Amino acid sequence: MTTSTAPQAPHSPLVHLIDDDDAVRDSLALLIGTVGLRVQGWADPLAFVRDFDRTGIGAIVLDVRMPGISGLSVLDTLVAQGVDQPVVMLTGHGTVDMCRRAFKAGAAEFLEKPVNDEQLLEALQSAVRRHVRSRARSQADQAARSRHAQLSEREREVLAFIVEGLTNKEIARTLDLSPRTVETHRANLFAKLACDSLAQLIRQYATLVDGPDAR
């Protein structure tokens, strides 16, 4: 296992590079480092699966043909374990079936060796940007769920009616409350859910109820 020594911040994106060929691994590590990405090299794919930091931001570059276990099998293991770092597959002996299987398993990109430098860097930078956005959305969703969990039962009822488009007076009649009480609940909802607009409140509620695809 090797790690780049470039002076990037320790929490900057990290690319895990898994290839049993030392020369290829070192060459690709130098290339990837030219765009400011940290690189951690792994000669043993099983050691990588066992030891790599799943919480980090970045991407994975994975050779297909390695002794002991294929890159496709490693990809299947990562997917089964819920690893969210995007995976770029590399192979010197690619086939249409292999490419199809890799994408079906969730690979972000499938490139043939000798890999085009610009193509690899573009694929990695795009993958890292997507991962950063994905993690940010995940953290925002988790924060929203935490805030939603703090609502009272009455506030949840009022929220559901607001999302349905009912006015304060209509909600008051439905719940047998005074309009002023509904106004208070409404103000508390915006404060507790950290929403600045009705559209933001509705979007957050839709995400909580229907999942991220509701964005």
C-alpha positions as CSV (number, residue, x, y, z in Angstrom):
1,M,0.0,0.0,0.0
2,T,1.3,3.4,-0.9
3,T,0.0,6.9,-0.4
4,S,0.9,10.1,-2.3
5,T,3.0,12.6,-0.5
6,A,1.6,15.8,-2.1
7,P,0.8,18.5,0.4
8,Q,-3.0,18.4,0.1
9,A,-5.3,18.9,3.0
10,P,-6.0,15.6,4.8
11,H,-9.7,15.8,4.2
12,S,-9.4,16.6,0.5
13,P,-10.8,14.0,-1.9
14,L,-8.8,10.7,-2.0
15,V,-8.5,8.3,-4.9
16,H,-8.0,4.7,-4.1
17,L,-5.9,3.0,-6.8
18,I,-6.0,-0.8,-6.9
19,D,-3.7,-2.5,-9.3
20,D,-1.3,-5.4,-8.7
21,D,1.3,-3.9,-11.2
22,D,3.6,-1.7,-9.3
23,A,4.8,0.3,-12.3
24,V,1.3,0.9,-13.5
25,R,0.1,1.9,-10.1
26,D,3.0,4.3,-9.5
27,S,2.5,5.9,-13.0
28,L,-1.2,6.4,-12.5
29,A,-0.7,7.8,-9.0
30,L,1.7,10.4,-10.4
31,L,-0.8,11.3,-13.2
32,I,-3.8,11.6,-10.8
33,G,-1.7,13.7,-8.4
34,T,-1.2,16.3,-11.2
35,V,-4.8,17.5,-10.8
36,G,-4.5,17.9,-7.0
37,L,-6.1,14.7,-6.0
38,R,-4.6,12.6,-3.2
39,V,-3.9,9.0,-4.1
40,Q,-3.6,5.8,-2.0
41,G,-2.3,2.8,-3.9
42,W,-3.2,-0.8,-3.2
43,A,-1.5,-3.8,-4.6
44,D,-3.8,-6.3,-2.8
45,P,-7.5,-5.9,-3.6
46,L,-8.5,-8.0,-0.6
47,A,-6.5,-5.7,1.7
48,F,-8.2,-2.7,0.1
49,V,-11.7,-4.1,0.7
50,R,-10.8,-4.9,4.3
51,D,-9.0,-1.7,5.3
52,F,-10.0,1.3,3.2
53,D,-11.8,4.2,4.7
54,R,-15.4,4.1,3.6
55,T,-16.3,7.4,5.1
56,G,-13.9,9.4,2.9
57,I,-14.8,11.6,-0.1
58,G,-13.2,10.5,-3.4
59,A,-13.3,7.7,-5.9
60,I,-11.9,4.3,-6.6
61,V,-9.8,3.2,-9.6
62,L,-10.0,-0.6,-10.0
63,D,-8.1,-2.9,-12.3
64,V,-10.2,-5.7,-13.7
65,R,-7.6,-8.5,-14.0
66,M,-5.7,-9.2,-10.8
67,P,-4.5,-12.5,-9.2
68,G,-6.8,-14.0,-6.6
69,I,-9.9,-11.9,-7.3
70,S,-11.1,-10.0,-10.3
71,G,-11.9,-6.3,-10.2
72,L,-15.5,-7.1,-11.1
73,S,-15.8,-9.3,-8.0
74,V,-14.4,-6.5,-5.9
75,L,-16.9,-4.1,-7.4
76,D,-19.7,-6.6,-6.5
77,T,-18.5,-6.7,-2.9
78,L,-18.3,-2.9,-2.7
79,V,-21.8,-2.5,-3.9
80,A,-23.1,-5.3,-1.6
81,Q,-21.5,-3.4,1.3
82,G,-23.2,-0.1,0.4
83,V,-19.9,1.7,-0.5
84,D,-20.8,4.9,-2.2
85,Q,-17.5,6.0,-3.6
86,P,-17.7,5.9,-7.5
87,V,-15.7,3.2,-9.2
88,V,-13.7,3.7,-12.4
89,M,-12.8,0.3,-13.9
90,L,-9.6,-0.2,-15.9
91,T,-8.7,-3.2,-18.1
92,G,-6.2,-4.2,-20.8
93,H,-8.5,-7.0,-22.1
94,G,-11.9,-5.5,-22.2
95,T,-15.0,-7.1,-23.8
96,V,-18.4,-5.8,-24.5
97,D,-19.8,-8.3,-22.0
98,M,-17.3,-7.2,-19.3
99,C,-18.1,-3.6,-19.9
100,R,-21.9,-4.2,-19.7
101,R,-21.4,-6.2,-16.5
102,A,-19.3,-3.4,-14.9
103,F,-21.9,-0.7,-15.7
104,K,-24.8,-3.0,-14.5
105,A,-22.9,-3.5,-11.2
106,G,-22.7,0.2,-10.7
107,A,-19.3,1.3,-12.2
108,A,-19.0,5.0,-12.9
109,E,-16.7,4.5,-15.9
110,F,-15.0,1.6,-17.8
111,L,-11.7,2.5,-19.5
112,E,-9.3,0.3,-21.5
113,K,-5.5,0.3,-21.0
114,P,-3.3,1.9,-22.1
115,V,-5.6,4.5,-20.6
116,N,-5.8,7.9,-22.2
117,D,-4.5,10.4,-19.6
118,E,-7.1,13.1,-20.2
119,Q,-9.9,10.6,-20.3
120,L,-9.0,9.1,-17.0
121,L,-8.5,12.5,-15.3
122,E,-11.8,13.7,-16.6
123,A,-13.6,10.6,-15.5
124,L,-12.1,10.8,-12.0
125,Q,-12.7,14.6,-11.5
126,S,-16.3,14.1,-12.7
127,A,-16.7,11.1,-10.3
128,V,-15.3,13.0,-7.4
129,R,-17.6,16.0,-8.0
130,R,-20.6,13.7,-8.1
131,H,-19.5,12.0,-4.9
132,V,-19.1,15.4,-3.1
133,R,-22.6,16.4,-4.2
134,S,-24.0,13.1,-3.2
135,R,-22.5,13.2,0.3
136,A,-23.7,16.8,0.7
137,R,-27.2,15.8,-0.2
138,S,-27.0,12.8,2.2
139,Q,-25.9,15.0,5.1
140,A,-28.6,17.5,4.3
141,D,-31.2,14.8,4.3
142,Q,-29.9,13.4,7.5
143,A,-30.1,16.8,9.1
144,A,-33.6,17.3,7.8
145,R,-34.7,14.0,9.2
146,S,-33.2,14.9,12.6
147,R,-35.1,18.2,12.6
148,H,-38.3,16.6,11.5
149,A,-38.0,14.1,14.3
150,Q,-38.1,17.0,16.8
151,L,-41.6,18.1,15.7
152,S,-44.6,17.6,17.9
153,E,-47.5,15.5,16.7
154,R,-49.6,18.6,16.2
155,E,-46.8,20.3,14.2
156,R,-46.6,17.3,12.0
157,E,-50.3,17.5,11.3
158,V,-50.1,21.2,10.5
159,L,-47.1,20.5,8.2
160,A,-49.0,17.9,6.2
161,F,-51.9,20.3,5.7
162,I,-49.6,23.1,4.6
163,V,-48.0,20.9,2.1
164,E,-51.4,20.0,0.8
165,G,-52.0,23.7,0.1
166,L,-54.5,24.5,2.9
167,T,-54.6,28.0,4.3
168,N,-54.2,28.8,8.0
169,K,-58.0,29.2,8.3
170,E,-58.7,25.9,6.6
171,I,-56.2,24.1,8.8
172,A,-57.7,25.8,11.9
173,R,-61.2,24.5,11.0
174,T,-59.9,21.0,10.2
175,L,-58.0,20.7,13.4
176,D,-60.5,22.7,15.5
177,L,-57.8,25.3,16.4
178,S,-57.8,29.0,16.3
179,P,-56.1,30.6,13.3
180,R,-53.6,32.3,15.6
181,T,-52.6,28.9,17.0
182,V,-52.1,27.6,13.5
183,E,-49.9,30.7,12.7
184,T,-47.8,29.9,15.7
185,H,-47.4,26.3,14.7
186,R,-46.5,27.4,11.1
187,A,-43.8,29.8,12.4
188,N,-42.4,27.1,14.6
189,L,-42.3,24.7,11.7
190,F,-40.2,27.1,9.5
191,A,-37.9,27.7,12.5
192,K,-37.4,24.1,13.5
193,L,-37.0,22.8,9.9
194,A,-34.7,25.7,9.0
195,C,-36.8,26.7,6.0
196,D,-36.9,30.2,4.5
197,S,-39.7,29.7,2.1
198,L,-42.8,27.6,1.5
199,A,-41.1,26.0,-1.6
200,Q,-38.2,24.9,0.6
201,L,-40.5,23.5,3.2
202,I,-42.5,21.5,0.6
203,R,-39.3,20.3,-1.1
204,Q,-37.9,19.1,2.2
205,Y,-41.1,17.4,3.2
206,A,-41.3,15.6,-0.2
207,T,-37.8,14.4,0.3
208,L,-38.6,13.0,3.7
209,V,-41.8,11.3,2.7
210,D,-40.9,10.2,-0.9
211,G,-37.1,9.9,-0.8
212,P,-34.4,11.7,-2.7
213,D,-36.0,11.1,-6.1
214,A,-38.7,13.5,-5.1
215,R,-36.3,16.5,-5.4
